[in-house]
Amino acid sequence: MPELPEVETVVRGLQETVTGREITSVKVFRDTPIAPLNPKTFEKRLAGRSIQSVTRRAKYLVFQFDPGLYLLAHLRMTGKFIVSPLISKPEKHHRVWFFLDKDIVMVFDDMRCFGTLELIESLTDCNKLRLLGVEPLSSSLTVPYLKKCIAHSSSNIKNLLLNQTKIAGIGNIYASEILFDAQISPLRQGCQLKAKELRKVIDSTQKILTTAIQKNGTSISDFRRIDEQTGEFQNFLNVYGKAEQPCPRCSVPIQRIVQQQRSSFYCASCQQ
Ligand SMILES: [Zn+2]
């Protein structure tokens, strides 16, 4: 599933190619992503609108139109935006075509159909956005903030990193990589971490996410950039998906454990 660096990669690609463009028309091939809106309403509300900006909040892409209209997109498992010259026939997983001026088309492609495209009128009134925690690359992620998050919680540090209402945008791949970098075990209870360790978690979070964005995200399964190229961060993973392989730091085999039905990868020797 795309996490913050992958969504940021898509957003940066779209900023370069579609910002300032007008949507001349829209064609919905399957209404699952836009439900409960009907395709005709969706197509009509977007036709003739200019894309003012494309930004990211957590794992959401936010397209702003004029005036007071936003398209909130979530890629979920396999959603993709592809920008290409005009095409005559939709491919199998094309769900929506947005025709733009200068003869380009922005395609929303989604094999598994869990992705969503939602029209909203206000960002501040949107519950989905309001419930999100701080952006991990912002100055709001601080030791006192983390302390407050974990103060009355028995949750382990891995699940704290995944809790979107506390820190938004981190998923399973980066949580494992962040804790490896910080040399902290995913099994540690968050409330038992000292301030110095929380500082390490923050520094590693920002370092790993920033590097992953520079490498255009991780393409382990479906993730692609808007030009359909893969990201490169999969070549820089230290522990995720590497069970039984030697730890890059101390050579002890990496372990895979399951926490809340999700895999965690870590080195029991150098992550304490
Ligand atoms: Zn190790």
Residues whose N, C-alpha, C, O or C-beta is under 5 A from the ligand:
A	BS01	ZN	C247 R249 C250 S251 C267 S269 C270
